[in-house]
Amino acid sequence: MGRLRTEIAQTRPDLLAPAVAEALTVWPAEAPIDADQVLVAPIDPGLADTAAFCEAYGVGLAESANCVIVAGRRGEVTRYAACIILATTRADVNGVVRRHLDVRKASFAPMDDAVALTGMEFGGITPIGLPASWPILVDARVVAAPHVIVGSGVRHSKIAIAGPALGALPGAEVIDGLARETV
């Protein structure tokens, strides 16, 4: 985990968005790890963006996961989903995600919408603590990783978590081919 100084996330609610801290109190019993195995590390908020973070803290791109919020429309209905992908990949928004949401058109949700709907900071959005009605689409490569670093809901910290635990979150679905390699 590079040069991160991790602590048990539940002991540091100051390093988590409120929705994330709340989600850790109702952690799924069937998850492959216990809530006290979800770790958090403080970081410089100016380095929260993936490339800058990885370089500054010595974390490999293959160990870093991104949570992107996608919005899709069919008629007057907008559907949202979170996509969890490795930083070495790019979500297949116009193919896999669009079909999964059963929408005519899908794209990354506007920043203001993503922030308002999640209660999290842009650049720190995480799958832990998202609205219960949203599907969480997890690329199979994330679940295959022993651990990944992902946002904490705020820009001044990151969560370290076992990859399989992200696939066991409520509403999560592991999808082969959700993302395509970019690096």
PyMOL commands that place a pseudoatom at each C-alpha (Angstrom):
pseudoatom trace, name=CA, resn=MET, resi=1, chain=A, elem=C, hetatm=0, pos=[0.000, 0.000, 0.000]
pseudoatom trace, name=CA, resn=GLY, resi=2, chain=A, elem=C, hetatm=0, pos=[2.863, 2.294, -0.781]
pseudoatom trace, name=CA, resn=ARG, resi=3, chain=A, elem=C, hetatm=0, pos=[3.652, 4.909, 1.833]
pseudoatom trace, name=CA, resn=LEU, resi=4, chain=A, elem=C, hetatm=0, pos=[0.131, 5.131, 3.280]
pseudoatom trace, name=CA, resn=ARG, resi=5, chain=A, elem=C, hetatm=0, pos=[-0.258, 5.072, 7.067]
pseudoatom trace, name=CA, resn=THR, resi=6, chain=A, elem=C, hetatm=0, pos=[-3.473, 3.132, 7.531]
pseudoatom trace, name=CA, resn=GLU, resi=7, chain=A, elem=C, hetatm=0, pos=[-5.745, 2.866, 10.548]
pseudoatom trace, name=CA, resn=ILE, resi=8, chain=A, elem=C, hetatm=0, pos=[-9.032, 1.060, 11.159]
pseudoatom trace, name=CA, resn=ALA, resi=9, chain=A, elem=C, hetatm=0, pos=[-11.590, 3.217, 9.334]
pseudoatom trace, name=CA, resn=GLN, resi=10, chain=A, elem=C, hetatm=0, pos=[-14.236, 2.932, 12.062]
pseudoatom trace, name=CA, resn=THR, resi=11, chain=A, elem=C, hetatm=0, pos=[-11.848, 4.619, 14.513]
pseudoatom trace, name=CA, resn=ARG, resi=12, chain=A, elem=C, hetatm=0, pos=[-11.376, 7.635, 12.220]
pseudoatom trace, name=CA, resn=PRO, resi=13, chain=A, elem=C, hetatm=0, pos=[-14.783, 9.012, 11.196]
pseudoatom trace, name=CA, resn=ASP, resi=14, chain=A, elem=C, hetatm=0, pos=[-13.034, 12.362, 10.645]
pseudoatom trace, name=CA, resn=LEU, resi=15, chain=A, elem=C, hetatm=0, pos=[-11.421, 10.757, 7.596]
pseudoatom trace, name=CA, resn=LEU, resi=16, chain=A, elem=C, hetatm=0, pos=[-14.715, 9.532, 6.119]
pseudoatom trace, name=CA, resn=ALA, resi=17, chain=A, elem=C, hetatm=0, pos=[-17.805, 11.060, 4.552]
pseudoatom trace, name=CA, resn=PRO, resi=18, chain=A, elem=C, hetatm=0, pos=[-20.786, 10.658, 6.934]
pseudoatom trace, name=CA, resn=ALA, resi=19, chain=A, elem=C, hetatm=0, pos=[-22.486, 8.115, 4.624]
pseudoatom trace, name=CA, resn=VAL, resi=20, chain=A, elem=C, hetatm=0, pos=[-19.312, 6.008, 4.597]
pseudoatom trace, name=CA, resn=ALA, resi=21, chain=A, elem=C, hetatm=0, pos=[-18.972, 6.062, 8.384]
pseudoatom trace, name=CA, resn=GLU, resi=22, chain=A, elem=C, hetatm=0, pos=[-22.642, 5.056, 8.688]
pseudoatom trace, name=CA, resn=ALA, resi=23, chain=A, elem=C, hetatm=0, pos=[-22.233, 2.199, 6.183]
pseudoatom trace, name=CA, resn=LEU, resi=24, chain=A, elem=C, hetatm=0, pos=[-19.375, 0.769, 8.231]
pseudoatom trace, name=CA, resn=THR, resi=25, chain=A, elem=C, hetatm=0, pos=[-21.692, 0.500, 11.252]
pseudoatom trace, name=CA, resn=VAL, resi=26, chain=A, elem=C, hetatm=0, pos=[-24.048, -1.760, 9.256]
pseudoatom trace, name=CA, resn=TRP, resi=27, chain=A, elem=C, hetatm=0, pos=[-21.347, -3.735, 7.438]
pseudoatom trace, name=CA, resn=PRO, resi=28, chain=A, elem=C, hetatm=0, pos=[-22.747, -6.894, 5.778]
pseudoatom trace, name=CA, resn=ALA, resi=29, chain=A, elem=C, hetatm=0, pos=[-22.243, -10.008, 7.896]
pseudoatom trace, name=CA, resn=GLU, resi=30, chain=A, elem=C, hetatm=0, pos=[-21.658, -12.041, 4.728]
pseudoatom trace, name=CA, resn=ALA, resi=31, chain=A, elem=C, hetatm=0, pos=[-18.808, -9.793, 3.556]
pseudoatom trace, name=CA, resn=PRO, resi=32, chain=A, elem=C, hetatm=0, pos=[-15.477, -11.602, 3.092]
pseudoatom trace, name=CA, resn=ILE, resi=33, chain=A, elem=C, hetatm=0, pos=[-13.873, -9.260, 5.642]
pseudoatom trace, name=CA, resn=ASP, resi=34, chain=A, elem=C, hetatm=0, pos=[-15.034, -7.666, 8.877]
pseudoatom trace, name=CA, resn=ALA, resi=35, chain=A, elem=C, hetatm=0, pos=[-15.610, -3.914, 9.082]
pseudoatom trace, name=CA, resn=ASP, resi=36, chain=A, elem=C, hetatm=0, pos=[-12.491, -3.516, 11.221]
pseudoatom trace, name=CA, resn=GLN, resi=37, chain=A, elem=C, hetatm=0, pos=[-10.451, -4.708, 8.220]
pseudoatom trace, name=CA, resn=VAL, resi=38, chain=A, elem=C, hetatm=0, pos=[-11.507, -1.643, 6.213]
pseudoatom trace, name=CA, resn=LEU, resi=39, chain=A, elem=C, hetatm=0, pos=[-8.592, 0.742, 6.625]
pseudoatom trace, name=CA, resn=VAL, resi=40, chain=A, elem=C, hetatm=0, pos=[-8.249, 4.463, 6.027]
pseudoatom trace, name=CA, resn=ALA, resi=41, chain=A, elem=C, hetatm=0, pos=[-5.215, 6.693, 5.525]
pseudoatom trace, name=CA, resn=PRO, resi=42, chain=A, elem=C, hetatm=0, pos=[-4.975, 10.476, 5.542]
pseudoatom trace, name=CA, resn=ILE, resi=43, chain=A, elem=C, hetatm=0, pos=[-3.637, 12.073, 2.362]
pseudoatom trace, name=CA, resn=ASP, resi=44, chain=A, elem=C, hetatm=0, pos=[-3.017, 15.548, 1.003]
pseudoatom trace, name=CA, resn=PRO, resi=45, chain=A, elem=C, hetatm=0, pos=[-6.398, 16.563, -0.535]
pseudoatom trace, name=CA, resn=GLY, resi=46, chain=A, elem=C, hetatm=0, pos=[-4.544, 18.215, -3.387]
pseudoatom trace, name=CA, resn=LEU, resi=47, chain=A, elem=C, hetatm=0, pos=[-3.263, 14.771, -4.349]
pseudoatom trace, name=CA, resn=ALA, resi=48, chain=A, elem=C, hetatm=0, pos=[-6.609, 12.926, -4.315]
pseudoatom trace, name=CA, resn=ASP, resi=49, chain=A, elem=C, hetatm=0, pos=[-6.790, 12.492, -8.093]
pseudoatom trace, name=CA, resn=THR, resi=50, chain=A, elem=C, hetatm=0, pos=[-5.584, 9.029, -9.061]
pseudoatom trace, name=CA, resn=ALA, resi=51, chain=A, elem=C, hetatm=0, pos=[-2.391, 9.752, -11.010]
pseudoatom trace, name=CA, resn=ALA, resi=52, chain=A, elem=C, hetatm=0, pos=[-1.111, 12.362, -8.543]
pseudoatom trace, name=CA, resn=PHE, resi=53, chain=A, elem=C, hetatm=0, pos=[-2.048, 10.178, -5.573]
pseudoatom trace, name=CA, resn=CYS, resi=54, chain=A, elem=C, hetatm=0, pos=[-0.329, 7.062, -6.922]
pseudoatom trace, name=CA, resn=GLU, resi=55, chain=A, elem=C, hetatm=0, pos=[2.866, 8.944, -7.717]
pseudoatom trace, name=CA, resn=ALA, resi=56, chain=A, elem=C, hetatm=0, pos=[3.024, 10.801, -4.394]
pseudoatom trace, name=CA, resn=TYR, resi=57, chain=A, elem=C, hetatm=0, pos=[2.249, 7.792, -2.187]
pseudoatom trace, name=CA, resn=GLY, resi=58, chain=A, elem=C, hetatm=0, pos=[3.973, 5.012, -4.136]
pseudoatom trace, name=CA, resn=VAL, resi=59, chain=A, elem=C, hetatm=0, pos=[0.775, 3.116, -4.921]
pseudoatom trace, name=CA, resn=GLY, resi=60, chain=A, elem=C, hetatm=0, pos=[0.639, 1.234, -8.210]
pseudoatom trace, name=CA, resn=LEU, resi=61, chain=A, elem=C, hetatm=0, pos=[-2.166, 2.042, -10.642]
pseudoatom trace, name=CA, resn=ALA, resi=62, chain=A, elem=C, hetatm=0, pos=[-3.165, -1.639, -10.544]
pseudoatom trace, name=CA, resn=GLU, resi=63, chain=A, elem=C, hetatm=0, pos=[-3.737, -1.279, -6.776]
pseudoatom trace, name=CA, resn=SER, resi=64, chain=A, elem=C, hetatm=0, pos=[-5.844, 1.855, -7.148]
pseudoatom trace, name=CA, resn=ALA, resi=65, chain=A, elem=C, hetatm=0, pos=[-9.562, 1.601, -7.888]
pseudoatom trace, name=CA, resn=ASN, resi=66, chain=A, elem=C, hetatm=0, pos=[-11.828, 4.367, -9.110]
pseudoatom trace, name=CA, resn=CYS, resi=67, chain=A, elem=C, hetatm=0, pos=[-15.519, 4.739, -8.347]
pseudoatom trace, name=CA, resn=VAL, resi=68, chain=A, elem=C, hetatm=0, pos=[-17.272, 6.532, -11.187]
pseudoatom trace, name=CA, resn=ILE, resi=69, chain=A, elem=C, hetatm=0, pos=[-20.931, 7.493, -11.148]
pseudoatom trace, name=CA, resn=VAL, resi=70, chain=A, elem=C, hetatm=0, pos=[-22.836, 6.897, -14.375]
pseudoatom trace, name=CA, resn=ALA, resi=71, chain=A, elem=C, hetatm=0, pos=[-26.228, 8.333, -15.285]
pseudoatom trace, name=CA, resn=GLY, resi=72, chain=A, elem=C, hetatm=0, pos=[-28.454, 6.867, -17.953]
pseudoatom trace, name=CA, resn=ARG, resi=73, chain=A, elem=C, hetatm=0, pos=[-31.819, 7.991, -19.287]
pseudoatom trace, name=CA, resn=ARG, resi=74, chain=A, elem=C, hetatm=0, pos=[-34.766, 6.174, -20.716]
pseudoatom trace, name=CA, resn=GLY, resi=75, chain=A, elem=C, hetatm=0, pos=[-37.617, 8.588, -21.370]
pseudoatom trace, name=CA, resn=GLU, resi=76, chain=A, elem=C, hetatm=0, pos=[-38.039, 10.846, -18.348]
pseudoatom trace, name=CA, resn=VAL, resi=77, chain=A, elem=C, hetatm=0, pos=[-36.339, 8.428, -15.943]
pseudoatom trace, name=CA, resn=THR, resi=78, chain=A, elem=C, hetatm=0, pos=[-32.681, 8.831, -14.972]
pseudoatom trace, name=CA, resn=ARG, resi=79, chain=A, elem=C, hetatm=0, pos=[-30.931, 5.779, -13.530]
pseudoatom trace, name=CA, resn=TYR, resi=80, chain=A, elem=C, hetatm=0, pos=[-27.632, 5.924, -11.666]
pseudoatom trace, name=CA, resn=ALA, resi=81, chain=A, elem=C, hetatm=0, pos=[-24.973, 3.316, -11.035]
pseudoatom trace, name=CA, resn=ALA, resi=82, chain=A, elem=C, hetatm=0, pos=[-21.527, 3.250, -9.509]
pseudoatom trace, name=CA, resn=CYS, resi=83, chain=A, elem=C, hetatm=0, pos=[-18.774, 1.523, -11.460]
pseudoatom trace, name=CA, resn=ILE, resi=84, chain=A, elem=C, hetatm=0, pos=[-15.697, 0.279, -9.607]
pseudoatom trace, name=CA, resn=ILE, resi=85, chain=A, elem=C, hetatm=0, pos=[-12.740, -0.205, -11.913]
pseudoatom trace, name=CA, resn=LEU, resi=86, chain=A, elem=C, hetatm=0, pos=[-8.973, -0.381, -11.582]
pseudoatom trace, name=CA, resn=ALA, resi=87, chain=A, elem=C, hetatm=0, pos=[-7.045, 2.767, -12.451]
pseudoatom trace, name=CA, resn=THR, resi=88, chain=A, elem=C, hetatm=0, pos=[-5.447, 0.871, -15.336]
pseudoatom trace, name=CA, resn=THR, resi=89, chain=A, elem=C, hetatm=0, pos=[-8.855, 0.531, -16.997]
pseudoatom trace, name=CA, resn=ARG, resi=90, chain=A, elem=C, hetatm=0, pos=[-11.742, 2.580, -18.337]
pseudoatom trace, name=CA, resn=ALA, resi=91, chain=A, elem=C, hetatm=0, pos=[-15.413, 1.705, -17.768]
pseudoatom trace, name=CA, resn=ASP, resi=92, chain=A, elem=C, hetatm=0, pos=[-17.355, 0.586, -20.844]
pseudoatom trace, name=CA, resn=VAL, resi=93, chain=A, elem=C, hetatm=0, pos=[-20.088, 3.169, -20.230]
pseudoatom trace, name=CA, resn=ASN, resi=94, chain=A, elem=C, hetatm=0, pos=[-21.664, 3.068, -23.691]
pseudoatom trace, name=CA, resn=GLY, resi=95, chain=A, elem=C, hetatm=0, pos=[-21.711, -0.718, -23.884]
pseudoatom trace, name=CA, resn=VAL, resi=96, chain=A, elem=C, hetatm=0, pos=[-21.788, -2.846, -20.732]
pseudoatom trace, name=CA, resn=VAL, resi=97, chain=A, elem=C, hetatm=0, pos=[-23.026, -0.143, -18.341]
pseudoatom trace, name=CA, resn=ARG, resi=98, chain=A, elem=C, hetatm=0, pos=[-25.674, 1.215, -20.714]
pseudoatom trace, name=CA, resn=ARG, resi=99, chain=A, elem=C, hetatm=0, pos=[-27.086, -2.268, -21.294]
pseudoatom trace, name=CA, resn=HIS, resi=100, chain=A, elem=C, hetatm=0, pos=[-27.008, -3.083, -17.570]
pseudoatom trace, name=CA, resn=LEU, resi=101, chain=A, elem=C, hetatm=0, pos=[-28.981, 0.071, -16.746]
pseudoatom trace, name=CA, resn=ASP, resi=102, chain=A, elem=C, hetatm=0, pos=[-31.358, -0.611, -19.671]
pseudoatom trace, name=CA, resn=VAL, resi=103, chain=A, elem=C, hetatm=0, pos=[-31.072, 2.960, -20.928]
pseudoatom trace, name=CA, resn=ARG, resi=104, chain=A, elem=C, hetatm=0, pos=[-30.734, 4.479, -24.370]
pseudoatom trace, name=CA, resn=LYS, resi=105, chain=A, elem=C, hetatm=0, pos=[-27.810, 6.704, -23.441]
pseudoatom trace, name=CA, resn=ALA, resi=106, chain=A, elem=C, hetatm=0, pos=[-25.341, 6.608, -20.547]
pseudoatom trace, name=CA, resn=SER, resi=107, chain=A, elem=C, hetatm=0, pos=[-22.538, 8.942, -19.538]
pseudoatom trace, name=CA, resn=PHE, resi=108, chain=A, elem=C, hetatm=0, pos=[-20.578, 9.995, -16.506]
pseudoatom trace, name=CA, resn=ALA, resi=109, chain=A, elem=C, hetatm=0, pos=[-22.924, 11.804, -14.139]
pseudoatom trace, name=CA, resn=PRO, resi=110, chain=A, elem=C, hetatm=0, pos=[-22.371, 15.565, -13.940]
pseudoatom trace, name=CA, resn=MET, resi=111, chain=A, elem=C, hetatm=0, pos=[-20.108, 16.458, -11.018]
pseudoatom trace, name=CA, resn=ASP, resi=112, chain=A, elem=C, hetatm=0, pos=[-22.767, 18.507, -9.216]
pseudoatom trace, name=CA, resn=ASP, resi=113, chain=A, elem=C, hetatm=0, pos=[-25.281, 15.642, -9.447]
pseudoatom trace, name=CA, resn=ALA, resi=114, chain=A, elem=C, hetatm=0, pos=[-22.760, 13.024, -8.275]
pseudoatom trace, name=CA, resn=VAL, resi=115, chain=A, elem=C, hetatm=0, pos=[-21.790, 15.144, -5.256]
pseudoatom trace, name=CA, resn=ALA, resi=116, chain=A, elem=C, hetatm=0, pos=[-25.363, 16.079, -4.320]
pseudoatom trace, name=CA, resn=LEU, resi=117, chain=A, elem=C, hetatm=0, pos=[-26.753, 12.552, -4.676]
pseudoatom trace, name=CA, resn=THR, resi=118, chain=A, elem=C, hetatm=0, pos=[-23.930, 10.762, -2.831]
pseudoatom trace, name=CA, resn=GLY, resi=119, chain=A, elem=C, hetatm=0, pos=[-23.142, 13.318, -0.127]
pseudoatom trace, name=CA, resn=MET, resi=120, chain=A, elem=C, hetatm=0, pos=[-19.481, 12.778, -0.981]
pseudoatom trace, name=CA, resn=GLU, resi=121, chain=A, elem=C, hetatm=0, pos=[-16.753, 15.008, -2.361]
pseudoatom trace, name=CA, resn=PHE, resi=122, chain=A, elem=C, hetatm=0, pos=[-15.886, 14.848, -6.045]
pseudoatom trace, name=CA, resn=GLY, resi=123, chain=A, elem=C, hetatm=0, pos=[-12.623, 12.958, -6.417]
pseudoatom trace, name=CA, resn=GLY, resi=124, chain=A, elem=C, hetatm=0, pos=[-13.338, 10.966, -3.266]
pseudoatom trace, name=CA, resn=ILE, resi=125, chain=A, elem=C, hetatm=0, pos=[-16.566, 9.139, -4.123]
pseudoatom trace, name=CA, resn=THR, resi=126, chain=A, elem=C, hetatm=0, pos=[-16.522, 5.536, -2.924]
pseudoatom trace, name=CA, resn=PRO, resi=127, chain=A, elem=C, hetatm=0, pos=[-18.894, 2.579, -3.296]
pseudoatom trace, name=CA, resn=ILE, resi=128, chain=A, elem=C, hetatm=0, pos=[-19.280, 2.297, 0.484]
pseudoatom trace, name=CA, resn=GLY, resi=129, chain=A, elem=C, hetatm=0, pos=[-22.321, 4.284, 1.605]
pseudoatom trace, name=CA, resn=LEU, resi=130, chain=A, elem=C, hetatm=0, pos=[-23.914, 5.013, -1.775]
pseudoatom trace, name=CA, resn=PRO, resi=131, chain=A, elem=C, hetatm=0, pos=[-27.708, 5.279, -2.128]
pseudoatom trace, name=CA, resn=ALA, resi=132, chain=A, elem=C, hetatm=0, pos=[-29.197, 1.805, -1.564]
pseudoatom trace, name=CA, resn=SER, resi=133, chain=A, elem=C, hetatm=0, pos=[-31.203, 1.920, -4.811]
pseudoatom trace, name=CA, resn=TRP, resi=134, chain=A, elem=C, hetatm=0, pos=[-28.088, 2.253, -6.981]
pseudoatom trace, name=CA, resn=PRO, resi=135, chain=A, elem=C, hetatm=0, pos=[-26.445, -0.809, -8.468]
pseudoatom trace, name=CA, resn=ILE, resi=136, chain=A, elem=C, hetatm=0, pos=[-22.728, -1.066, -7.765]
pseudoatom trace, name=CA, resn=LEU, resi=137, chain=A, elem=C, hetatm=0, pos=[-21.044, -2.582, -10.812]
pseudoatom trace, name=CA, resn=VAL, resi=138, chain=A, elem=C, hetatm=0, pos=[-17.640, -4.012, -9.920]
pseudoatom trace, name=CA, resn=ASP, resi=139, chain=A, elem=C, hetatm=0, pos=[-15.174, -5.046, -12.590]
pseudoatom trace, name=CA, resn=ALA, resi=140, chain=A, elem=C, hetatm=0, pos=[-13.997, -8.637, -12.000]
pseudoatom trace, name=CA, resn=ARG, resi=141, chain=A, elem=C, hetatm=0, pos=[-10.359, -7.440, -11.924]
pseudoatom trace, name=CA, resn=VAL, resi=142, chain=A, elem=C, hetatm=0, pos=[-11.112, -5.380, -8.802]
pseudoatom trace, name=CA, resn=VAL, resi=143, chain=A, elem=C, hetatm=0, pos=[-12.510, -8.402, -6.974]
pseudoatom trace, name=CA, resn=ALA, resi=144, chain=A, elem=C, hetatm=0, pos=[-9.476, -10.459, -8.049]
pseudoatom trace, name=CA, resn=ALA, resi=145, chain=A, elem=C, hetatm=0, pos=[-7.073, -7.951, -6.443]
pseudoatom trace, name=CA, resn=PRO, resi=146, chain=A, elem=C, hetatm=0, pos=[-5.937, -8.868, -2.924]
pseudoatom trace, name=CA, resn=HIS, resi=147, chain=A, elem=C, hetatm=0, pos=[-6.459, -5.245, -1.887]
pseudoatom trace, name=CA, resn=VAL, resi=148, chain=A, elem=C, hetatm=0, pos=[-7.197, -1.908, -3.540]
pseudoatom trace, name=CA, resn=ILE, resi=149, chain=A, elem=C, hetatm=0, pos=[-7.103, 1.732, -2.589]
pseudoatom trace, name=CA, resn=VAL, resi=150, chain=A, elem=C, hetatm=0, pos=[-10.347, 3.621, -3.236]
pseudoatom trace, name=CA, resn=GLY, resi=151, chain=A, elem=C, hetatm=0, pos=[-11.894, 6.925, -2.196]
pseudoatom trace, name=CA, resn=SER, resi=152, chain=A, elem=C, hetatm=0, pos=[-13.286, 7.489, 1.295]
pseudoatom trace, name=CA, resn=GLY, resi=153, chain=A, elem=C, hetatm=0, pos=[-16.011, 9.949, 0.402]
pseudoatom trace, name=CA, resn=VAL, resi=154, chain=A, elem=C, hetatm=0, pos=[-13.689, 12.891, 1.089]
pseudoatom trace, name=CA, resn=ARG, resi=155, chain=A, elem=C, hetatm=0, pos=[-10.554, 14.107, -0.682]
pseudoatom trace, name=CA, resn=HIS, resi=156, chain=A, elem=C, hetatm=0, pos=[-8.309, 14.094, 2.402]
pseudoatom trace, name=CA, resn=SER, resi=157, chain=A, elem=C, hetatm=0, pos=[-8.113, 10.301, 2.808]
pseudoatom trace, name=CA, resn=LYS, resi=158, chain=A, elem=C, hetatm=0, pos=[-8.253, 6.954, 1.000]
pseudoatom trace, name=CA, resn=ILE, resi=159, chain=A, elem=C, hetatm=0, pos=[-9.643, 3.562, 1.985]
pseudoatom trace, name=CA, resn=ALA, resi=160, chain=A, elem=C, hetatm=0, pos=[-7.626, 0.357, 1.690]
pseudoatom trace, name=CA, resn=ILE, resi=161, chain=A, elem=C, hetatm=0, pos=[-9.836, -2.706, 1.339]
pseudoatom trace, name=CA, resn=ALA, resi=162, chain=A, elem=C, hetatm=0, pos=[-9.690, -6.283, 0.094]
pseudoatom trace, name=CA, resn=GLY, resi=163, chain=A, elem=C, hetatm=0, pos=[-10.859, -6.399, -3.525]
pseudoatom trace, name=CA, resn=PRO, resi=164, chain=A, elem=C, hetatm=0, pos=[-13.350, -9.241, -2.870]
pseudoatom trace, name=CA, resn=ALA, resi=165, chain=A, elem=C, hetatm=0, pos=[-15.077, -7.118, -0.201]
pseudoatom trace, name=CA, resn=LEU, resi=166, chain=A, elem=C, hetatm=0, pos=[-16.132, -4.573, -2.845]
pseudoatom trace, name=CA, resn=GLY, resi=167, chain=A, elem=C, hetatm=0, pos=[-17.910, -7.317, -4.751]
pseudoatom trace, name=CA, resn=ALA, resi=168, chain=A, elem=C, hetatm=0, pos=[-19.848, -8.230, -1.593]
pseudoatom trace, name=CA, resn=LEU, resi=169, chain=A, elem=C, hetatm=0, pos=[-21.245, -4.761, -0.873]
pseudoatom trace, name=CA, resn=PRO, resi=170, chain=A, elem=C, hetatm=0, pos=[-25.049, -4.489, -0.810]
pseudoatom trace, name=CA, resn=GLY, resi=171, chain=A, elem=C, hetatm=0, pos=[-26.242, -3.951, -4.384]
pseudoatom trace, name=CA, resn=ALA, resi=172, chain=A, elem=C, hetatm=0, pos=[-22.905, -5.028, -5.877]
pseudoatom trace, name=CA, resn=GLU, resi=173, chain=A, elem=C, hetatm=0, pos=[-22.655, -7.114, -9.012]
pseudoatom trace, name=CA, resn=VAL, resi=174, chain=A, elem=C, hetatm=0, pos=[-19.312, -8.398, -10.284]
pseudoatom trace, name=CA, resn=ILE, resi=175, chain=A, elem=C, hetatm=0, pos=[-19.085, -8.076, -14.055]
pseudoatom trace, name=CA, resn=ASP, resi=176, chain=A, elem=C, hetatm=0, pos=[-16.418, -9.511, -16.346]
pseudoatom trace, name=CA, resn=GLY, resi=177, chain=A, elem=C, hetatm=0, pos=[-15.501, -6.944, -18.982]
pseudoatom trace, name=CA, resn=LEU, resi=178, chain=A, elem=C, hetatm=0, pos=[-17.012, -3.934, -17.213]
pseudoatom trace, name=CA, resn=ALA, resi=179, chain=A, elem=C, hetatm=0, pos=[-13.808, -2.080, -18.040]
pseudoatom trace, name=CA, resn=ARG, resi=180, chain=A, elem=C, hetatm=0, pos=[-11.139, -2.142, -20.718]
pseudoatom trace, name=CA, resn=GLU, resi=181, chain=A, elem=C, hetatm=0, pos=[-7.383, -1.844, -20.176]
pseudoatom trace, name=CA, resn=THR, resi=182, chain=A, elem=C, hetatm=0, pos=[-5.892, 1.574, -20.854]
pseudoatom trace, name=CA, resn=VAL, resi=183, chain=A, elem=C, hetatm=0, pos=[-2.398, 1.307, -19.377]
for i in range(1, 183): cmd.bond("trace and resi %d" % i, "trace and resi %d" % (i + 1))
show_as sticks, trace
zoom trace
